Amino acid sequence: MRMRANEPHRYPTIDHIIPLSLGGPDTFENTVAACTPCNSAKANLLPAEFQSSAFLTARRQFVNTPPNRLSLDIGNNHYDRDAIARGVRIFFNGREISNVEEYCVSEGWVAIPAGKAKTRAGRPVTIRRHGTIAVRFHDDTAEHFGKPE
């Protein structure tokens, strides 16, 4: 368990690795920082028990899901530096495409550059194409998540 950097709204709590209720010591070596939801879900479980819990399985799935909408434009509200740094694979109508400036999974579109044209601000002029969008992080494995829809 560890705090995720993109969750500033979650305040860290002190969690005992081996719970005090199971005889764990109240020492620095037996404590870690954990977000409130993780600490509450762990309750008095040992680390091995918590690793296989339904809560942690669901949380891992959430952590491994790219944002619904993402933009490469730093001035856009949907810009996410961490997701971009991690690398997002975008599949449009079943084919992986790499020249995407912005996408939205729920609305089913990608914005791709229209040739070499630029706006006054220096950003590429884009065209929206509608279709089926699937996104994955580059570090996800096909065995774990399956092929894109």
NUSE-377075 format. One record per residue: residue number from 1; x, y, z of N, C-alpha, C, CB in turn. Coordinates in nm, 3 decimals, padded with zeros to 5 digits, always signed. Glycine has a CB too. Layout:
+-----+---------+---------+---------+---------+----------+---------+---------+---------+---------+---------+----------+---------+
| num |  n.east | n.north |    n.up | ca.east | ca.north |   ca.up |  c.east | c.north |    c.up | cb.east | cb.north |   cb.up |
+-----+---------+---------+---------+---------+----------+---------+---------+---------+---------+---------+----------+---------+
| NUM |       X |       Y |       Z |       X |        Y |       Z |       X |       Y |       Z |       X |        Y |       Z |
...
+-----+---------+---------+---------+---------+----------+---------+---------+---------+---------+---------+----------+---------+
This chain:
+-----+---------+---------+---------+---------+----------+---------+---------+---------+---------+---------+----------+---------+
| num |  n.east | n.north |    n.up | ca.east | ca.north |   ca.up |  c.east | c.north |    c.up | cb.east | cb.north |   cb.up |
+-----+---------+---------+---------+---------+----------+---------+---------+---------+---------+---------+----------+---------+
|   1 | +00.083 | -00.118 | +00.000 | +00.000 |  +00.000 | +00.000 | +00.087 | +00.124 | +00.000 | -00.095 |  +00.000 | +00.121 |
|   2 | +00.046 | +00.223 | -00.078 | +00.116 |  +00.349 | -00.072 | +00.024 | +00.458 | -00.125 | +00.249 |  +00.345 | -00.152 |
|   3 | +00.052 | +00.580 | -00.086 | -00.027 |  +00.693 | -00.131 | +00.004 | +00.719 | -00.278 | +00.001 |  +00.819 | -00.046 |
|   4 | -00.099 | +00.751 | -00.355 | -00.079 |  +00.789 | -00.494 | -00.064 | +00.940 | -00.501 | -00.196 |  +00.741 | -00.584 |
|   5 | +00.030 | +00.984 | -00.584 | +00.059 |  +01.128 | -00.592 | -00.056 | +01.210 | -00.646 | +00.180 |  +01.150 | -00.678 |
|   6 | -00.144 | +01.149 | -00.728 | -00.252 |  +01.227 | -00.788 | -00.379 | +01.225 | -00.703 | -00.282 |  +01.175 | -00.926 |
|   7 | -00.369 | +01.199 | -00.575 | -00.484 |  +01.200 | -00.486 | -00.460 | +01.296 | -00.369 | -00.512 |  +01.059 | -00.433 |
|   8 | -00.443 | +01.426 | -00.399 | -00.414 |  +01.521 | -00.291 | -00.530 | +01.539 | -00.195 | -00.376 |  +01.654 | -00.350 |
|   9 | -00.651 | +01.502 | -00.237 | -00.767 |  +01.518 | -00.150 | -00.775 | +01.411 | -00.042 | -00.893 |  +01.516 | -00.233 |
|  10 | -00.692 | +01.312 | -00.049 | -00.691 |  +01.206 | +00.051 | -00.576 | +01.230 | +00.147 | -00.680 |  +01.066 | -00.015 |
|  11 | -00.609 | +01.246 | +00.272 | -00.506 |  +01.274 | +00.371 | -00.444 | +01.143 | +00.421 | -00.565 |  +01.354 | +00.489 |
|  12 | -00.313 | +01.140 | +00.440 | -00.250 |  +01.018 | +00.488 | -00.283 | +00.988 | +00.633 | -00.101 |  +01.027 | +00.470 |
|  13 | -00.293 | +00.862 | +00.662 | -00.312 |  +00.816 | +00.799 | -00.199 | +00.720 | +00.831 | -00.452 |  +00.747 | +00.818 |
|  14 | -00.181 | +00.691 | +00.957 | -00.078 |  +00.595 | +00.998 | -00.142 | +00.458 | +01.008 | -00.011 |  +00.636 | +01.134 |
|  15 | -00.084 | +00.364 | +00.934 | -00.135 |  +00.227 | +00.935 | -00.028 | +00.137 | +00.994 | -00.174 |  +00.179 | +00.790 |
|  16 | -00.070 | +00.043 | +01.076 | +00.023 |  -00.054 | +01.134 | +00.030 | -00.175 | +01.042 | -00.021 |  -00.096 | +01.279 |
|  17 | +00.149 | -00.212 | +00.998 | +00.168 |  -00.324 | +00.908 | +00.112 | -00.451 | +00.971 | +00.317 |  -00.343 | +00.872 |
|  18 | +00.157 | -00.482 | +01.090 | +00.097 |  -00.589 | +01.169 | +00.007 | -00.517 | +01.270 | +00.206 |  -00.682 | +01.241 |
|  19 | -00.125 | -00.533 | +01.258 | -00.218 |  -00.458 | +01.342 | -00.191 | -00.476 | +01.492 | -00.360 |  -00.500 | +01.312 |
|  20 | -00.214 | -00.369 | +01.565 | -00.197 |  -00.375 | +01.711 | -00.288 | -00.482 | +01.770 | -00.227 |  -00.238 | +01.776 |
|  21 | -00.407 | -00.499 | +01.712 | -00.501 |  -00.599 | +01.764 | -00.451 | -00.741 | +01.747 | -00.636 |  -00.584 | +01.696 |
|  22 | -00.352 | -00.761 | +01.660 | -00.294 |  -00.894 | +01.640 | -00.157 | -00.906 | +01.706 | -00.283 |  -00.926 | +01.492 |
|  23 | -00.127 | -00.811 | +01.793 | -00.001 |  -00.818 | +01.867 | +00.115 | -00.745 | +01.803 | +00.037 |  -00.958 | +01.887 |
|  24 | +00.090 | -00.666 | +01.701 | +00.196 |  -00.591 | +01.635 | +00.247 | -00.479 | +01.726 | +00.148 |  -00.533 | +01.502 |
|  25 | +00.375 | -00.445 | +01.718 | +00.430 |  -00.339 | +01.803 | +00.390 | -00.200 | +01.752 | +00.582 |  -00.350 | +01.809 |
|  26 | +00.383 | -00.106 | +01.843 | +00.354 |  +00.032 | +01.807 | +00.487 | +00.106 | +01.789 | +00.265 |  +00.102 | +01.916 |
|  27 | +00.560 | +00.066 | +01.682 | +00.691 |  +00.122 | +01.655 | +00.694 | +00.184 | +01.516 | +00.801 |  +00.015 | +01.670 |
|  28 | +00.795 | +00.265 | +01.491 | +00.811 |  +00.330 | +01.361 | +00.825 | +00.226 | +01.249 | +00.933 |  +00.422 | +01.362 |
|  29 | +00.899 | +00.118 | +01.276 | +00.923 |  +00.015 | +01.175 | +00.796 | -00.060 | +01.136 | +01.027 |  -00.084 | +01.226 |
|  30 | +00.694 | -00.055 | +01.221 | +00.568 |  -00.127 | +01.195 | +00.460 | -00.035 | +01.140 | +00.519 |  -00.194 | +01.324 |
|  31 | +00.497 | +00.085 | +01.095 | +00.397 |  +00.179 | +01.044 | +00.430 | +00.225 | +00.903 | +00.385 |  +00.299 | +01.137 |
|  32 | +00.325 | +00.256 | +00.829 | +00.336 |  +00.313 | +00.694 | +00.228 | +00.419 | +00.678 | +00.325 |  +00.202 | +00.584 |
|  33 | +00.246 | +00.509 | +00.581 | +00.142 |  +00.605 | +00.549 | +00.045 | +00.539 | +00.451 | +00.202 |  +00.738 | +00.488 |
|  34 | -00.084 | +00.556 | +00.476 | -00.187 |  +00.500 | +00.389 | -00.303 | +00.598 | +00.380 | -00.235 |  +00.360 | +00.440 |
|  35 | -00.369 | +00.602 | +00.264 | -00.486 |  +00.689 | +00.253 | -00.597 | +00.630 | +00.340 | -00.533 |  +00.703 | +00.103 |
|  36 | -00.690 | +00.715 | +00.379 | -00.797 |  +00.673 | +00.470 | -00.877 | +00.554 | +00.416 | -00.891 |  +00.790 | +00.495 |
|  37 | -00.919 | +00.553 | +00.286 | -00.994 |  +00.437 | +00.238 | -00.915 | +00.306 | +00.247 | -01.036 |  +00.460 | +00.094 |
|  38 | -00.785 | +00.310 | +00.215 | -00.704 |  +00.187 | +00.223 | -00.686 | +00.142 | +00.367 | -00.566 |  +00.210 | +00.158 |
|  39 | -00.659 | +00.238 | +00.457 | -00.640 |  +00.205 | +00.597 | -00.767 | +00.144 | +00.656 | -00.598 |  +00.330 | +00.676 |
|  40 | -00.881 | +00.203 | +00.622 | -01.009 |  +00.150 | +00.673 | -01.037 | +00.012 | +00.617 | -01.123 |  +00.245 | +00.638 |
|  41 | -01.008 | -00.009 | +00.488 | -01.035 |  -00.138 | +00.427 | -00.942 | -00.247 | +00.481 | -01.020 |  -00.129 | +00.275 |
|  42 | -00.817 | -00.210 | +00.511 | -00.722 |  -00.308 | +00.564 | -00.766 | -00.355 | +00.703 | -00.580 |  -00.249 | +00.570 |
|  43 | -00.820 | -00.262 | +00.782 | -00.867 |  -00.293 | +00.917 | -00.760 | -00.370 | +00.992 | -01.000 |  -00.375 | +00.912 |
|  44 | -00.789 | -00.492 | +01.034 | -00.689 |  -00.569 | +01.109 | -00.637 | -00.688 | +01.029 | -00.750 |  -00.619 | +01.241 |
|  45 | -00.629 | -00.673 | +00.897 | -00.575 |  -00.779 | +00.813 | -00.423 | -00.771 | +00.809 | -00.633 |  -00.770 | +00.670 |
|  46 | -00.361 | -00.885 | +00.792 | -00.216 |  -00.889 | +00.770 | -00.191 | -00.851 | +00.624 | -00.157 |  -01.032 | +00.803 |
|  47 | -00.070 | -00.806 | +00.590 | -00.043 |  -00.764 | +00.452 | -00.078 | -00.869 | +00.346 | +00.102 |  -00.729 | +00.439 |
|  48 | -00.047 | -00.995 | +00.371 | -00.078 |  -01.100 | +00.273 | -00.228 | -01.115 | +00.253 | -00.017 |  -01.233 | +00.318 |
|  49 | -00.305 | -01.101 | +00.360 | -00.451 |  -01.111 | +00.349 | -00.507 | -00.992 | +00.273 | -00.515 |  -01.120 | +00.490 |
|  50 | -00.451 | -00.873 | +00.298 | -00.500 |  -00.753 | +00.231 | -00.466 | -00.753 | +00.083 | -00.443 |  -00.628 | +00.298 |
|  51 | -00.351 | -00.810 | +00.045 | -00.310 |  -00.815 | -00.096 | -00.413 | -00.887 | -00.183 | -00.174 |  -00.883 | -00.109 |
|  52 | -00.483 | -00.984 | -00.127 | -00.582 |  -01.060 | -00.205 | -00.725 | -01.014 | -00.178 | -00.569 |  -01.207 | -00.174 |
|  53 | -00.743 | -00.902 | -00.110 | -00.878 |  -00.856 | -00.077 | -00.948 | -00.798 | -00.200 | -00.873 |  -00.751 | +00.035 |
|  54 | -01.081 | -00.802 | -00.199 | -01.161 |  -00.748 | -00.309 | -01.138 | -00.597 | -00.324 | -01.311 |  -00.777 | -00.286 |
|  55 | -01.120 | -00.527 | -00.213 | -01.097 |  -00.383 | -00.217 | -00.971 | -00.350 | -00.296 | -01.086 |  -00.326 | -00.075 |
|  56 | -00.862 | -00.417 | -00.266 | -00.736 |  -00.388 | -00.333 | -00.740 | -00.429 | -00.480 | -00.620 |  -00.458 | -00.262 |
|  57 | -00.808 | -00.537 | -00.511 | -00.824 |  -00.580 | -00.650 | -00.898 | -00.473 | -00.730 | -00.899 |  -00.714 | -00.658 |
|  58 | -01.007 | -00.420 | -00.674 | -01.083 |  -00.314 | -00.741 | -01.000 | -00.187 | -00.754 | -01.213 |  -00.285 | -00.666 |
|  59 | -00.921 | -00.155 | -00.653 | -00.839 |  -00.034 | -00.656 | -00.730 | -00.046 | -00.762 | -00.776 |  -00.009 | -00.518 |
|  60 | -00.671 | -00.163 | -00.776 | -00.569 |  -00.182 | -00.880 | -00.629 | -00.163 | -01.019 | -00.506 |  -00.322 | -00.869 |
|  61 | -00.752 | -00.211 | -01.038 | -00.817 |  -00.193 | -01.167 | -00.837 | -00.044 | -01.195 | -00.953 |  -00.267 | -01.171 |
|  62 | -00.878 | +00.031 | -01.093 | -00.898 |  +00.175 | -01.110 | -00.768 | +00.246 | -01.142 | -00.961 |  +00.235 | -00.984 |
|  63 | -00.662 | +00.209 | -01.074 | -00.531 |  +00.272 | -01.094 | -00.480 | +00.243 | -01.235 | -00.429 |  +00.221 | -00.990 |
|  64 | -00.516 | +00.127 | -01.291 | -00.469 |  +00.088 | -01.423 | -00.564 | +00.128 | -01.535 | -00.446 |  -00.060 | -01.427 |
|  65 | -00.658 | +00.217 | -01.507 | -00.750 |  +00.264 | -01.608 | -00.713 | +00.407 | -01.647 | -00.896 |  +00.255 | -01.558 |
|  66 | -00.681 | +00.430 | -01.774 | -00.649 |  +00.567 | -01.815 | -00.771 | +00.658 | -01.801 | -00.599 |  +00.568 | -01.960 |
|  67 | -00.752 | +00.789 | -01.800 | -00.865 |  +00.880 | -01.788 | -00.963 | +00.867 | -01.905 | -00.816 |  +01.023 | -01.777 |
|  68 | -01.090 | +00.896 | -01.878 | -01.193 |  +00.893 | -01.980 | -01.161 | +00.992 | -02.093 | -01.330 |  +00.923 | -01.919 |
|  69 | -01.106 | +01.106 | -02.057 | -01.072 |  +01.208 | -02.156 | -00.933 | +01.262 | -02.125 | -01.177 |  +01.324 | -02.158 |
|  70 | -00.852 | +01.278 | -02.228 | -00.714 |  +01.323 | -02.208 | -00.673 | +01.412 | -02.325 | -00.618 |  +01.203 | -02.195 |
|  71 | -00.600 | +01.518 | -02.294 | -00.551 |  +01.611 | -02.395 | -00.401 | +01.632 | -02.377 | -00.627 |  +01.746 | -02.388 |
|  72 | -00.331 | +01.651 | -02.488 | -00.189 |  +01.683 | -02.483 | -00.163 | +01.832 | -02.463 | -00.121 |  +01.636 | -02.610 |
|  73 | -00.268 | +01.914 | -02.477 | -00.256 |  +02.058 | -02.463 | -00.249 | +02.095 | -02.315 | -00.374 |  +02.131 | -02.532 |
|  74 | -00.138 | +02.153 | -02.272 | -00.118 |  +02.186 | -02.132 | -00.221 | +02.287 | -02.080 | +00.023 |  +02.240 | -02.111 |
|  75 | -00.281 | +02.365 | -02.167 | -00.382 |  +02.462 | -02.126 | -00.522 | +02.406 | -02.118 | -00.381 |  +02.578 | -02.219 |
|  76 | -00.541 | +02.281 | -02.157 | -00.672 |  +02.216 | -02.158 | -00.703 | +02.160 | -02.019 | -00.678 |  +02.104 | -02.265 |
|  77 | -00.829 | +02.164 | -01.978 | -00.871 |  +02.108 | -01.848 | -00.848 | +01.958 | -01.838 | -01.017 |  +02.138 | -01.822 |
|  78 | -00.837 | +01.891 | -01.951 | -00.821 |  +01.745 | -01.951 | -00.676 | +01.702 | -01.968 | -00.906 |  +01.683 | -02.062 |
|  79 | -00.584 | +01.792 | -01.948 | -00.441 |  +01.761 | -01.952 | -00.404 | +01.692 | -01.821 | -00.354 |  +01.890 | -01.975 |
|  80 | -00.337 | +01.577 | -01.828 | -00.294 |  +01.503 | -01.710 | -00.149 | +01.460 | -01.733 | -00.388 |  +01.378 | -01.682 |
|  81 | -00.057 | +01.534 | -01.674 | +00.086 |  +01.511 | -01.693 | +00.126 | +01.368 | -01.656 | +00.167 |  +01.610 | -01.611 |
|  82 | +00.072 | +01.317 | -01.544 | +00.111 |  +01.183 | -01.498 | +00.065 | +01.074 | -01.595 | +00.053 |  +01.156 | -01.360 |
|  83 | -00.057 | +01.085 | -01.646 | -00.107 |  +00.986 | -01.741 | -00.028 | +00.991 | -01.871 | -00.257 |  +01.009 | -01.770 |
|  84 | +00.004 | +01.110 | -01.917 | +00.082 |  +01.124 | -02.041 | +00.222 | +01.067 | -02.022 | +00.090 |  +01.273 | -02.084 |
|  85 | +00.283 | +01.094 | -01.906 | +00.417 |  +01.042 | -01.878 | +00.417 | +00.889 | -01.871 | +00.471 |  +01.100 | -01.746 |
|  86 | +00.308 | +00.832 | -01.821 | +00.298 |  +00.685 | -01.812 | +00.280 | +00.624 | -01.950 | +00.182 |  +00.644 | -01.720 |
|  87 | +00.219 | +00.697 | -02.042 | +00.200 |  +00.649 | -02.179 | +00.064 | +00.585 | -02.195 | +00.309 |  +00.551 | -02.218 |
|  88 | -00.014 | +00.635 | -02.290 | -00.148 |  +00.582 | -02.315 | -00.153 | +00.528 | -02.458 | -00.257 |  +00.691 | -02.293 |
|  89 | -00.201 | +00.406 | -02.472 | -00.223 |  +00.347 | -02.603 | -00.369 | +00.372 | -02.639 | -00.187 |  +00.194 | -02.605 |
|  90 | -00.395 | +00.423 | -02.758 | -00.530 |  +00.456 | -02.800 | -00.567 | +00.370 | -02.920 | -00.543 |  +00.608 | -02.835 |
|  91 | -00.680 | +00.301 | -02.908 | -00.730 |  +00.216 | -03.015 | -00.858 | +00.278 | -03.070 | -00.756 |  +00.071 | -02.965 |
|  92 | -00.857 | +00.309 | -03.200 | -00.972 |  +00.370 | -03.266 | -01.028 | +00.268 | -03.365 | -00.932 |  +00.503 | -03.338 |
|  93 | -01.152 | +00.227 | -03.342 | -01.217 |  +00.124 | -03.424 | -01.130 | -00.002 | -03.437 | -01.249 |  +00.180 | -03.564 |
|  94 | -01.067 | -00.042 | -03.325 | -00.988 |  -00.165 | -03.320 | -00.844 | -00.153 | -03.364 | -01.053 |  -00.265 | -03.402 |
|  95 | -00.802 | -00.037 | -03.416 | -00.663 |  -00.019 | -03.460 | -00.593 | +00.082 | -03.371 | -00.658 |  +00.027 | -03.607 |
|  96 | -00.471 | +00.052 | -03.334 | -00.394 |  +00.146 | -03.251 | -00.349 | +00.264 | -03.335 | -00.272 |  +00.076 | -03.186 |
|  97 | -00.371 | +00.386 | -03.282 | -00.327 |  +00.506 | -03.350 | -00.239 | +00.586 | -03.255 | -00.449 |  +00.592 | -03.400 |
|  98 | -00.144 | +00.659 | -03.311 | -00.048 |  +00.729 | -03.224 | -00.047 | +00.880 | -03.242 | +00.090 |  +00.676 | -03.250 |
|  99 | -00.116 | +00.933 | -03.341 | -00.111 |  +01.076 | -03.367 | -00.233 | +01.149 | -03.308 | -00.102 |  +01.102 | -03.518 |
| 100 | -00.269 | +01.117 | -03.186 | -00.388 |  +01.173 | -03.122 | -00.350 | +01.292 | -03.034 | -00.461 |  +01.065 | -03.039 |
| 101 | -00.419 | +01.402 | -03.050 | -00.399 |  +01.520 | -02.967 | -00.490 | +01.517 | -02.844 | -00.424 |  +01.648 | -03.048 |
| 102 | -00.609 | +01.458 | -02.860 | -00.706 |  +01.450 | -02.750 | -00.803 | +01.337 | -02.781 | -00.782 |  +01.587 | -02.732 |
| 103 | -00.857 | +01.274 | -02.676 | -00.960 |  +01.171 | -02.696 | -01.063 | +01.179 | -02.586 | -00.896 |  +01.031 | -02.700 |
| 104 | -01.180 | +01.121 | -02.611 | -01.285 |  +01.106 | -02.511 | -01.351 | +00.972 | -02.533 | -01.389 |  +01.223 | -02.517 |
| 105 | -01.335 | +00.880 | -02.440 | -01.388 |  +00.745 | -02.453 | -01.541 | +00.747 | -02.448 | -01.332 |  +00.654 | -02.343 |
| 106 | -01.599 | +00.817 | -02.349 | -01.744 |  +00.814 | -02.330 | -01.820 | +00.877 | -02.446 | -01.780 |  +00.883 | -02.201 |
| 107 | -01.762 | +00.978 | -02.509 | -01.827 |  +01.042 | -02.623 | -01.786 | +00.978 | -02.756 | -01.796 |  +01.190 | -02.626 |
| 108 | -01.685 | +00.893 | -02.753 | -01.644 |  +00.817 | -02.871 | -01.577 | +00.898 | -02.981 | -01.762 |  +00.750 | -02.928 |
| 109 | -01.479 | +00.980 | -02.947 | -01.408 |  +01.057 | -03.049 | -01.260 | +01.072 | -03.015 | -01.472 |  +01.193 | -03.065 |
| 110 | -01.183 | +01.096 | -03.121 | -01.043 |  +01.132 | -03.107 | -01.020 | +01.258 | -03.190 | -00.948 |  +01.015 | -03.154 |
| 111 | -00.930 | +01.344 | -03.147 | -00.890 |  +01.462 | -03.223 | -00.751 | +01.436 | -03.277 | -00.895 |  +01.592 | -03.135 |
| 112 | -00.740 | +01.434 | -03.409 | -00.612 |  +01.408 | -03.474 | -00.570 | +01.531 | -03.553 | -00.621 |  +01.282 | -03.565 |
| 113 | -00.439 | +01.551 | -03.570 | -00.392 |  +01.669 | -03.644 | -00.439 | +01.665 | -03.789 | -00.240 |  +01.677 | -03.638 |
| 114 | -00.473 | +01.783 | -03.842 | -00.512 |  +01.798 | -03.982 | -00.390 | +01.844 | -04.061 | -00.631 |  +01.900 | -03.998 |
| 115 | -00.305 | +01.753 | -04.094 | -00.183 |  +01.787 | -04.167 | -00.085 | +01.864 | -04.080 | -00.216 |  +01.868 | -04.291 |
| 116 | -00.019 | +01.962 | -04.138 | +00.081 |  +02.040 | -04.065 | +00.028 | +02.176 | -04.022 | +00.205 |  +02.058 | -04.150 |
| 117 | -00.101 | +02.202 | -04.042 | -00.160 |  +02.331 | -04.008 | -00.154 | +02.355 | -03.858 | -00.305 |  +02.340 | -04.057 |
| 118 | -00.131 | +02.481 | -03.820 | -00.122 |  +02.520 | -03.679 | -00.220 | +02.634 | -03.652 | +00.024 |  +02.563 | -03.640 |
| 119 | -00.266 | +02.643 | -03.526 | -00.350 |  +02.755 | -03.484 | -00.260 | +02.875 | -03.454 | -00.436 |  +02.716 | -03.360 |
| 120 | -00.320 | +02.988 | -03.423 | -00.241 |  +03.107 | -03.387 | -00.157 | +03.083 | -03.262 | -00.333 |  +03.227 | -03.364 |
| 121 | -00.207 | +02.996 | -03.176 | -00.134 |  +02.964 | -03.052 | -00.024 | +02.861 | -03.075 | -00.231 |  +02.912 | -02.946 |
| 122 | -00.013 | +02.810 | -03.199 | +00.092 |  +02.714 | -03.229 | +00.053 | +02.569 | -03.209 | +00.210 |  +02.743 | -03.146 |
| 123 | -00.072 | +02.544 | -03.171 | -00.120 |  +02.407 | -03.155 | -00.166 | +02.352 | -03.289 | -00.235 |  +02.401 | -03.051 |
| 124 | -00.161 | +02.222 | -03.309 | -00.208 |  +02.164 | -03.436 | -00.359 | +02.186 | -03.454 | -00.175 |  +02.014 | -03.441 |
| 125 | -00.399 | +02.214 | -03.577 | -00.541 |  +02.216 | -03.611 | -00.585 | +02.070 | -03.612 | -00.569 |  +02.288 | -03.752 |
| 126 | -00.696 | +02.039 | -03.545 | -00.737 |  +01.899 | -03.532 | -00.873 | +01.874 | -03.595 | -00.739 |  +01.859 | -03.386 |
| 127 | -00.895 | +01.748 | -03.629 | -01.022 |  +01.699 | -03.681 | -01.071 | +01.593 | -03.584 | -01.007 |  +01.642 | -03.827 |
| 128 | -01.199 | +01.599 | -03.549 | -01.256 |  +01.496 | -03.462 | -01.311 | +01.383 | -03.547 | -01.367 |  +01.555 | -03.372 |
| 129 | -01.272 | +01.263 | -03.510 | -01.324 |  +01.142 | -03.575 | -01.400 | +01.064 | -03.471 | -01.210 |  +01.056 | -03.640 |
| 130 | -01.519 | +01.020 | -03.506 | -01.604 |  +00.945 | -03.414 | -01.595 | +00.796 | -03.444 | -01.750 |  +00.994 | -03.423 |
| 131 | -01.598 | +00.716 | -03.338 | -01.591 |  +00.571 | -03.352 | -01.578 | +00.507 | -03.215 | -01.475 |  +00.530 | -03.443 |
| 132 | -01.536 | +00.383 | -03.213 | -01.517 |  +00.310 | -03.088 | -01.376 | +00.335 | -03.037 | -01.542 |  +00.157 | -03.108 |
| 133 | -01.366 | +00.384 | -02.914 | -01.237 |  +00.418 | -02.854 | -01.209 | +00.324 | -02.738 | -01.235 |  +00.566 | -02.807 |
| 134 | -01.088 | +00.270 | -02.734 | -01.040 |  +00.192 | -02.620 | -00.902 | +00.245 | -02.585 | -01.035 |  +00.037 | -02.653 |
| 135 | -00.875 | +00.260 | -02.456 | -00.746 |  +00.312 | -02.413 | -00.684 | +00.220 | -02.309 | -00.760 |  +00.454 | -02.357 |
| 136 | -00.554 | +00.209 | -02.311 | -00.478 |  +00.129 | -02.214 | -00.349 | +00.204 | -02.183 | -00.448 |  -00.016 | -02.269 |
| 137 | -00.296 | +00.182 | -02.065 | -00.162 |  +00.233 | -02.037 | -00.061 | +00.144 | -02.106 | -00.135 |  +00.240 | -01.883 |
| 138 | +00.054 | +00.200 | -02.146 | +00.159 |  +00.122 | -02.214 | +00.209 | +00.007 | -02.129 | +00.275 |  +00.212 | -02.251 |
| 139 | +00.210 | +00.025 | -01.996 | +00.265 |  -00.081 | -01.911 | +00.164 | -00.189 | -01.875 | +00.319 |  -00.020 | -01.785 |
| 140 | +00.041 | -00.182 | -01.926 | -00.056 |  -00.289 | -01.904 | -00.021 | -00.406 | -01.994 | -00.201 |  -00.240 | -01.929 |
| 141 | -00.051 | -00.526 | -01.948 | -00.022 |  -00.644 | -02.028 | -00.150 | -00.700 | -02.086 | +00.051 |  -00.750 | -01.945 |
| 142 | -00.142 | -00.757 | -02.204 | -00.259 |  -00.814 | -02.269 | -00.317 | -00.931 | -02.188 | -00.223 |  -00.862 | -02.411 |
| 143 | -00.231 | -01.006 | -02.119 | -00.280 |  -01.119 | -02.040 | -00.368 | -01.071 | -01.925 | -00.163 |  -01.202 | -01.986 |
| 144 | -00.335 | -00.955 | -01.869 | -00.409 |  -00.906 | -01.753 | -00.539 | -00.837 | -01.793 | -00.323 |  -00.811 | -01.673 |
| 145 | -00.537 | -00.760 | -01.899 | -00.653 |  -00.680 | -01.936 | -00.725 | -00.727 | -02.061 | -00.612 |  -00.540 | -01.955 |
| 146 | -00.669 | -00.818 | -02.134 | -00.734 |  -00.863 | -02.256 | -00.711 | -00.765 | -02.370 | -00.882 |  -00.882 | -02.233 |
| 147 | -00.755 | -00.805 | -02.487 | -00.742 |  -00.720 | -02.605 | -00.843 | -00.607 | -02.598 | -00.762 |  -00.801 | -02.734 |
| 148 | -00.814 | -00.495 | -02.661 | -00.910 |  -00.384 | -02.662 | -01.036 | -00.422 | -02.736 | -00.849 |  -00.259 | -02.725 |
| 149 | -01.148 | -00.359 | -02.696 | -01.276 |  -00.390 | -02.759 | -01.274 | -00.350 | -02.904 | -01.390 |  -00.320 | -02.687 |
+-----+---------+---------+---------+---------+----------+---------+---------+---------+---------+---------+----------+---------+
